[in-house]
């Protein structure tokens, strides 16, 4: 079995690949996100969107404004590159009047308990070198109000507030950040088998805020390989159900922690990149909205932007953080090669038509052979979704025999099977109602 190249070899290879065009390809994708953002600001920056038939429903203008500012902030390392400089600067100028409008100021002064979140565009624009002393004074007065700490939030949202306050005050956060991180998915694994989308969202966002999108190198509450293993499971589930927003967010874990791309992560990047190439932008999911087909003109444009801008932004952010110095090419699927019989056995489920399956079929045999861990995650998640627990047990045996069982997903699967066996044996049945 071939061994994977070590970190120094992978980084050297990454530099060579980026010199050959990978870097310019990532910058081109980032430029696409900027162009979509300019349209999003034009159509959504004033009033947001009224769309009860969208999965996200209605949203106020604060949402696209904050997310546009975040895209700019994450991409600011590449601001001076000639291929993105002009559109970057244009987008900053597009955002400023909306971010510091009278409506935004009114919202900030009225709602002290969420004033930092509402002022996200202002705070990030300030960090990008576009200050506004009048708006800053308004925010300072509101943040000093007695109710400013009165809104309770889940732990990863606590991280977001600490992150925003630190950027606003131009200081590196201390123990508060690390103590809060221990309460998030960085300190406690989420339920990878039966958890909801909110759990996966908490996992991906905690790492974004805790690392300042890769700018801070704080000690993680748990070993990085554990957290990245969970990110790989989140990625696998997102690709199964074709949730590309979540898939792209999960992929950020590797560059945010300055970690070598795993074979699963590199494959995931190839999946979302190929879909972006196919569609023209990274869509949120596979379904085409009937509503979109019924619209025309500006209404159609606004609806299309409202339903897809966020995922396009996430793809742009993913490309931006992937351009960090020292990161190898995210397209290189490298790692130990597993036997063909194992790879074929892990693909026993019927095909679903998901895009990742098409991309997998297009890989070389060596690339496919490196994706044993990814296919194991997919098979384990699918077994649970279909209630095929005997197959889950068989997969655990296979994982153990092939050195792939040391993951949170395998541990949670084993725990689930143990609880089920105990229940079936009657040790719990007498204590349960019914």
C-alpha positions as CSV (number, residue, x, y, z in Angstrom):
1,X,0.0,0.0,0.0
2,X,1.5,3.3,-1.0
3,X,2.0,5.9,1.7
4,X,0.9,9.5,1.5
5,X,3.6,12.2,1.0
6,X,4.5,14.0,4.2
7,X,3.6,17.6,4.9
8,X,6.7,19.2,3.5
9,X,6.4,17.2,0.3
10,X,2.7,18.1,-0.1
11,X,3.4,21.8,0.5
12,X,6.2,21.8,-2.1
13,X,3.9,20.0,-4.5
14,X,1.2,22.6,-3.7
15,X,3.5,25.5,-4.6
16,X,4.4,23.9,-7.9
17,X,0.8,23.2,-8.7
18,X,-0.3,26.7,-7.8
19,X,2.5,28.1,-10.0
20,X,1.1,26.0,-12.9
21,X,-2.3,27.6,-12.6
22,X,-4.2,26.4,-9.6
23,X,-3.8,29.7,-7.8
24,X,-5.1,31.6,-10.8
25,X,-8.0,29.2,-11.0
26,X,-8.9,29.9,-7.4
27,X,-8.7,33.6,-7.9
28,X,-11.0,33.3,-10.9
29,X,-13.6,31.5,-8.8
30,X,-13.2,34.2,-6.1
31,X,-13.7,36.9,-8.7
32,X,-17.0,35.1,-9.7
33,X,-18.2,35.4,-6.1
34,X,-17.4,39.1,-6.1
35,X,-19.4,39.7,-9.3
36,X,-22.4,37.8,-7.9
37,X,-22.0,39.9,-4.7
38,X,-22.3,43.1,-6.7
39,X,-25.5,41.9,-8.2
40,X,-26.8,40.8,-4.7
41,X,-26.1,44.2,-3.3
42,X,-27.9,45.8,-6.2
43,X,-31.1,43.7,-5.8
44,X,-31.1,42.7,-2.1
45,X,-29.1,45.4,-0.3
46,X,-31.9,47.8,0.3
47,X,-34.9,45.7,1.3
48,X,-33.7,42.1,1.5
49,X,-36.1,39.5,0.1
50,X,-39.7,38.5,0.6
51,X,-39.8,34.9,-0.4
52,X,-41.9,32.6,1.7
53,X,-41.4,29.7,-0.7
54,X,-37.6,29.7,-0.3
55,X,-36.1,27.3,2.2
56,X,-34.7,30.3,4.1
57,X,-37.9,32.2,3.7
58,X,-37.9,36.0,4.1
59,X,-34.7,37.8,5.1
60,X,-33.9,41.4,5.8
61,X,-31.2,43.4,4.0
62,X,-28.9,42.9,7.0
63,X,-28.2,39.3,6.0
64,X,-26.8,39.8,2.5
65,X,-25.0,43.0,3.7
66,X,-23.2,41.1,6.5
67,X,-22.4,38.2,4.3
68,X,-21.0,40.4,1.6
69,X,-18.8,42.1,4.2
70,X,-17.6,38.7,5.4
71,X,-16.7,37.6,1.9
72,X,-14.6,40.8,1.5
73,X,-13.0,40.3,4.8
74,X,-12.1,36.7,4.2
75,X,-10.7,37.5,0.7
76,X,-8.7,40.6,1.8
77,X,-5.4,38.7,1.8
78,X,-5.8,38.7,-2.0
79,X,-6.9,42.3,-2.3
80,X,-3.7,43.4,-4.1
81,X,-3.7,40.7,-6.7
82,X,-4.3,42.3,-10.1
83,X,-7.0,39.8,-11.1
84,X,-9.3,40.7,-8.2
85,X,-8.2,44.2,-7.1
86,X,-10.6,46.2,-9.3
87,X,-13.8,44.2,-8.5
88,X,-12.8,43.9,-4.8
89,X,-12.5,47.7,-4.5
90,X,-15.7,48.2,-6.5
91,X,-17.6,45.9,-4.1
92,X,-16.3,47.7,-1.1
93,X,-17.7,51.0,-2.5
94,X,-21.0,49.3,-3.4
95,X,-21.4,48.1,0.2
96,X,-20.5,51.2,2.1
97,X,-23.7,53.2,1.6
98,X,-25.9,50.2,2.4
99,X,-23.8,49.2,5.4
100,X,-24.0,52.6,7.0
101,X,-27.4,53.7,5.8
102,X,-29.9,55.5,8.1
103,X,-31.9,52.3,8.3
104,X,-28.9,50.3,9.5
105,X,-28.1,53.0,12.0
106,X,-31.6,53.0,13.2
107,X,-31.6,49.2,13.7
108,X,-28.3,49.4,15.6
109,X,-29.5,52.0,18.1
110,X,-32.8,50.3,18.6
111,X,-31.5,46.8,19.4
112,X,-28.5,46.9,21.7
113,X,-28.6,43.2,22.5
114,X,-27.7,42.4,18.9
115,X,-26.0,45.6,17.9
116,X,-22.7,44.0,17.1
117,X,-24.3,41.4,14.8
118,X,-26.3,44.2,13.1
119,X,-23.1,46.3,12.7
120,X,-21.2,43.4,11.1
121,X,-20.8,45.2,7.8
122,X,-19.5,48.4,9.5
123,X,-17.1,46.5,11.7
124,X,-15.6,44.5,8.8
125,X,-15.4,47.5,6.5
126,X,-13.5,49.3,9.3
127,X,-11.1,46.3,9.4
128,X,-10.7,46.6,5.7
129,X,-9.5,50.2,6.0
130,X,-12.8,52.0,5.4
131,X,-13.8,53.6,8.8
132,X,-16.7,55.8,9.7
133,X,-16.4,57.7,13.0
134,X,-20.0,58.7,13.1
135,X,-21.4,55.2,12.8
136,X,-18.7,54.0,15.1
137,X,-19.8,56.4,17.8
138,X,-23.4,55.2,17.4
139,X,-22.3,51.6,17.8
140,X,-20.2,52.5,20.9
141,X,-23.1,54.2,22.6
142,X,-25.4,51.3,21.9
143,X,-22.9,48.6,22.9
144,X,-22.6,50.5,26.2
145,X,-26.3,50.2,26.9
146,X,-27.4,48.1,29.9
147,X,-29.2,45.6,27.6
148,X,-26.3,45.0,25.3
149,X,-25.5,41.7,26.9
150,X,-29.1,40.6,27.4
151,X,-29.6,38.3,24.5
152,X,-28.7,34.7,25.2
153,X,-27.1,32.8,22.4
154,X,-25.8,29.3,21.7
155,X,-22.0,28.8,22.2
156,X,-20.9,29.2,18.6
157,X,-22.8,32.5,18.4
158,X,-21.0,33.5,21.5
159,X,-17.8,33.0,19.5
160,X,-19.2,35.2,16.8
161,X,-19.8,38.0,19.2
162,X,-16.4,37.7,20.7
163,X,-14.9,37.7,17.2
164,X,-16.8,40.8,16.2
165,X,-16.0,42.7,19.4
166,X,-12.3,41.9,19.0
167,X,-12.2,43.1,15.4
168,X,-14.1,46.3,16.4
169,X,-11.8,47.0,19.3
170,X,-8.7,45.9,17.3
171,X,-7.5,43.4,19.9
172,X,-6.8,39.7,19.9
173,X,-9.2,37.9,22.3
174,X,-7.9,36.1,25.3
175,X,-9.2,33.3,27.5
176,X,-12.8,34.2,26.9
177,X,-12.5,32.9,23.3
178,X,-10.8,29.7,24.3
179,X,-13.2,29.0,27.2
180,X,-16.2,29.6,24.9
181,X,-14.8,27.3,22.2
182,X,-14.8,24.4,24.7
183,X,-18.6,24.7,24.9
184,X,-19.0,24.5,21.1
185,X,-18.6,21.7,18.5
186,X,-14.8,22.3,18.7
187,X,-14.9,20.9,22.2
188,X,-17.7,18.4,21.9
189,X,-18.5,16.3,18.8
190,X,-21.9,16.8,17.2
191,X,-24.2,13.8,16.5
192,X,-22.8,12.8,13.1
193,X,-25.5,10.1,12.5
194,X,-28.8,11.7,13.5
195,X,-28.0,15.4,14.3
196,X,-29.8,18.2,12.5
197,X,-28.5,20.7,10.1
198,X,-28.2,23.3,12.9
199,X,-25.6,21.0,14.5
200,X,-23.5,20.8,11.4
201,X,-23.9,24.5,11.0
202,X,-22.6,25.0,14.5
203,X,-19.6,22.8,13.7
204,X,-18.6,24.7,10.6
205,X,-19.1,28.2,12.0
206,X,-17.4,27.7,15.3
207,X,-14.1,27.1,13.5
208,X,-14.6,30.2,11.3
209,X,-15.0,32.5,14.2
210,X,-12.5,30.8,16.5
211,X,-9.7,31.1,13.9
212,X,-10.8,34.5,12.5
213,X,-11.1,32.7,9.2
214,X,-7.6,31.4,9.5
215,X,-5.9,34.5,10.8
216,X,-5.6,33.4,14.5
217,X,-3.6,30.4,15.5
218,X,-5.3,29.5,18.8
219,X,-4.9,26.1,20.4
220,X,-7.9,23.9,19.6
221,X,-9.9,22.4,22.4
222,X,-9.4,18.9,20.9
223,X,-6.8,17.4,18.6
224,X,-7.2,18.8,15.1
225,X,-7.4,15.4,13.5
226,X,-10.5,14.6,15.6
227,X,-12.2,17.8,14.5
228,X,-11.2,17.3,10.9
229,X,-12.5,13.7,11.0
230,X,-15.9,15.2,12.0
231,X,-15.7,17.8,9.3
232,X,-15.1,14.9,6.8
233,X,-18.3,13.2,8.1
234,X,-20.3,16.5,7.8
235,X,-18.9,16.8,4.2
236,X,-19.9,13.2,3.3
237,X,-23.5,13.8,4.6
238,X,-23.7,17.1,2.7
239,X,-22.6,15.5,-0.5
240,X,-25.1,12.7,-0.1
241,X,-28.0,15.0,0.3
242,X,-26.5,17.6,-2.1
243,X,-26.4,20.4,0.4
244,X,-23.5,22.3,-1.3
245,X,-23.6,25.3,1.1
246,X,-22.8,23.0,4.0
247,X,-20.3,21.0,1.9
248,X,-18.3,24.1,1.1
249,X,-18.4,25.3,4.7
250,X,-17.2,21.9,5.9
251,X,-14.3,22.0,3.4
252,X,-13.0,25.3,5.0
253,X,-11.9,23.3,8.1
254,X,-8.6,22.2,6.4
255,X,-7.3,25.6,5.4
256,X,-8.7,27.3,8.6
257,X,-6.5,24.9,10.6
258,X,-3.7,25.1,8.1
259,X,-4.0,21.3,7.7
260,X,-3.0,19.2,4.7
261,X,-6.0,18.4,2.6
262,X,-7.2,14.9,3.2
263,X,-8.2,12.7,0.3
264,X,-11.9,13.2,1.2
265,X,-11.5,17.0,1.4
266,X,-9.7,17.2,-1.9
267,X,-12.4,15.1,-3.5
268,X,-15.1,17.3,-1.9
269,X,-13.4,20.4,-3.3
270,X,-13.3,18.8,-6.8
271,X,-17.0,18.0,-6.5
272,X,-18.1,21.6,-5.6
273,X,-15.7,23.1,-8.2
274,X,-17.0,20.9,-11.0
275,X,-20.5,21.7,-10.1
276,X,-19.7,25.4,-10.1
277,X,-18.2,25.0,-13.6
278,X,-21.2,23.1,-14.8
279,X,-23.9,25.5,-13.5
280,X,-22.0,28.8,-13.6
281,X,-22.1,29.2,-9.9
282,X,-22.3,26.8,-6.9
283,X,-26.0,26.1,-6.3
284,X,-27.5,25.5,-2.9
285,X,-29.0,22.1,-4.1
286,X,-30.1,20.2,-7.1
287,X,-33.8,21.2,-7.3
288,X,-34.8,23.7,-9.9
289,X,-37.5,26.0,-8.5
290,X,-40.8,26.1,-10.4
291,X,-41.2,29.6,-9.1
292,X,-38.1,30.8,-10.9
293,X,-39.4,29.4,-14.2
294,X,-42.6,31.5,-13.7
295,X,-40.7,34.8,-13.3
296,X,-39.1,37.2,-15.7
297,X,-37.0,40.3,-15.7
298,X,-35.8,41.9,-12.4
299,X,-38.1,39.6,-10.4
300,X,-36.5,36.6,-11.8
301,X,-33.0,38.0,-11.2
302,X,-33.9,38.9,-7.6
303,X,-35.3,35.5,-6.9
304,X,-32.3,33.7,-8.4
305,X,-29.9,35.8,-6.3
306,X,-31.9,35.3,-3.1
307,X,-31.9,31.5,-3.5
308,X,-28.3,31.1,-4.6
309,X,-26.1,34.1,-3.5
310,X,-25.2,32.6,-0.1
311,X,-23.8,29.4,-1.5
312,X,-21.8,31.3,-4.1
313,X,-20.4,33.4,-1.3
314,X,-19.4,30.3,0.6
315,X,-17.6,29.0,-2.4
316,X,-15.7,32.3,-2.8
317,X,-14.7,32.2,0.9
318,X,-13.5,28.6,0.5
319,X,-11.3,29.6,-2.5
320,X,-10.0,32.6,-0.5
321,X,-8.9,30.6,2.5
322,X,-7.5,27.9,0.2
323,X,-5.1,30.5,-1.1
324,X,-3.4,30.8,2.3
325,X,0.4,30.5,2.1
326,X,1.6,26.9,2.6
327,X,-1.6,25.3,1.5
328,X,-1.2,22.6,-1.2
329,X,-3.6,22.4,-4.1
330,X,-7.1,21.5,-2.9
331,X,-7.6,19.4,-6.1
332,X,-4.8,16.9,-5.3
333,X,-6.4,13.6,-4.1
334,X,-3.5,12.0,-2.3
335,X,-3.2,9.4,0.4
336,X,-2.8,5.7,1.1
337,X,-4.2,3.5,-1.6
338,X,-6.8,0.9,-0.5
339,X,-7.5,-2.4,-2.3
340,X,-9.9,-2.3,-5.2
341,X,-12.1,-4.9,-3.5
342,X,-12.5,-2.7,-0.5
343,X,-13.4,0.4,-2.7
344,X,-15.9,-1.7,-4.6
345,X,-17.4,-3.2,-1.4
346,X,-17.9,0.3,0.1
347,X,-20.0,1.3,-3.0
348,X,-22.6,-1.4,-2.5
349,X,-25.5,1.0,-2.1
350,X,-27.6,1.8,-5.2
351,X,-26.6,5.0,-7.0
352,X,-28.7,8.0,-6.1
353,X,-27.7,10.3,-9.0
354,X,-25.9,12.7,-6.6
355,X,-23.2,14.8,-8.3
356,X,-20.4,13.3,-6.2
357,X,-21.1,9.9,-7.7
358,X,-20.5,11.3,-11.2
359,X,-17.3,12.9,-10.2
360,X,-16.1,9.7,-8.5
361,X,-16.6,7.8,-11.7
362,X,-14.4,10.3,-13.5
363,X,-11.4,9.7,-11.2
364,X,-8.4,7.7,-12.1
365,X,-8.1,4.3,-10.4
366,X,-5.4,5.6,-8.1
367,X,-7.5,8.5,-7.0
368,X,-10.5,6.2,-6.3
369,X,-8.3,3.9,-4.3
370,X,-7.3,6.8,-2.0
371,X,-10.9,7.5,-1.1
372,X,-11.5,4.6,1.2
373,X,-12.2,6.8,4.3
374,X,-14.7,9.0,2.4
375,X,-16.6,6.0,1.0
376,X,-16.6,4.5,4.5
377,X,-18.2,7.7,5.9
378,X,-20.8,7.6,3.1
379,X,-21.6,4.0,3.6
380,X,-21.9,4.4,7.4
381,X,-24.2,7.4,7.0
382,X,-26.3,5.7,4.3
383,X,-26.7,2.6,6.5
384,X,-28.0,4.7,9.3
385,X,-30.4,6.6,7.1
386,X,-31.8,3.4,5.6
387,X,-31.9,1.6,9.0
388,X,-29.5,-1.1,7.8
389,X,-27.8,-1.7,11.1
390,X,-26.4,-5.1,10.3
391,X,-24.5,-3.5,7.4
392,X,-23.3,-0.8,9.8
393,X,-21.8,-3.5,12.0
394,X,-20.2,-5.1,9.0
395,X,-18.7,-1.7,8.0
396,X,-17.2,-1.3,11.5
397,X,-15.5,-4.6,11.1
398,X,-14.2,-3.6,7.7
399,X,-13.0,-0.2,9.1
400,X,-11.2,-2.0,11.9
401,X,-9.5,-4.4,9.6
402,X,-8.3,-1.6,7.3
403,X,-7.1,0.9,9.9
404,X,-10.0,3.3,9.3
405,X,-12.0,2.9,12.6
406,X,-10.3,5.6,14.6
407,X,-12.9,8.3,13.9
408,X,-15.8,9.9,15.8
409,X,-18.3,8.6,13.2
410,X,-17.1,5.0,13.8
411,X,-17.2,5.5,17.5
412,X,-20.7,7.0,17.4
413,X,-21.8,4.1,15.2
414,X,-20.4,1.5,17.6
415,X,-22.1,3.3,20.5
416,X,-25.4,3.3,18.6
417,X,-25.2,-0.5,17.9
418,X,-24.2,-1.2,21.5
419,X,-27.3,0.7,22.7
420,X,-29.5,-1.1,20.3
421,X,-28.1,-4.5,21.3
422,X,-28.7,-3.6,25.0
423,X,-32.3,-2.6,24.2
424,X,-32.9,-5.8,22.2
425,X,-31.6,-7.9,25.1
426,X,-34.3,-6.3,27.3
427,X,-32.0,-4.5,29.7
428,X,-33.7,-1.2,28.9
429,X,-37.2,-2.3,27.7
430,X,-38.6,-2.7,31.3
431,X,-37.8,1.0,32.0
432,X,-39.3,2.5,28.9
433,X,-42.9,3.5,28.6
434,X,-45.2,1.4,26.3
